[in-house]
Amino acid sequence: MSKTIFITGTDTGVGKTHVSCALIRALQNAGRSVLAVKPVASGAEPIDGELKNEDALALQQALQSSVPYPLLNPFVFAPAIAPHIAARQAGVELSVARIAESLSWLRESDAEVVIIEGAGGWLVPLNERETFADLAASVGDGVVLVVGMRLGCINHALLSVSAIAQSGLPLLGWVANNPQPRMPMYDENLAYLREHIQAPMLAELAYNETALSLDSGTLAHLLG
């Protein structure tokens, strides 16, 4: 049975896809079979007659997979705006039940690990009642939080950790990702986060670094 890891972030643009791709490669290098999906994406352009999102394409490339694009990214919208607004403009109803159904094919796969990448942060809406937190609770076994190491990261990270705890899902760990060159007082910010997030820091990625190393202990913790 697959272990499903839901990837969320402290905000948009913090490097969820970058970390997801690095995690895919690390798991593959450790001999694990992996699948990854981005169920909902806004911000896409037509390629070969269908809308495609660059984050979902990056996941597909990291997987080196022949899985058809619509399975990896079943809900994709052209404008780069909040997904629930983009869906409404397109006349599409997003819901946890509908998205979960679009991912039902994953239950038939023999992948050891399934990575599901969210959009934006933890509480980004799907509709007027449900958020990505509800989706994670429905389809995930645990959460990895990507912390964008930039001004404001402590507040964003601790609020996200608190909200994840309220969902009942375990926070498997977090990644300190640098989506920009090193922030001022980086070491002090990182030390505070390490002290106050009660989950292991899985990795620390420098700006534009693509390799994520998983030792046997970290791997065992993630896959439980």
Salt bridges, closest charged atoms under 4 A:
ASP11 OD2 - ARG150 NH2 3.71
GLU50 OE2 - LYS52 NZ 3.62
GLU112 OE1 - ARG32 NH1 3.24
GLU117 OE2 - LYS38 NZ 2.87
GLU128 OE2 - ARG88 NH2 3.17
ASP187 OD1 - ARG182 NH2 2.61
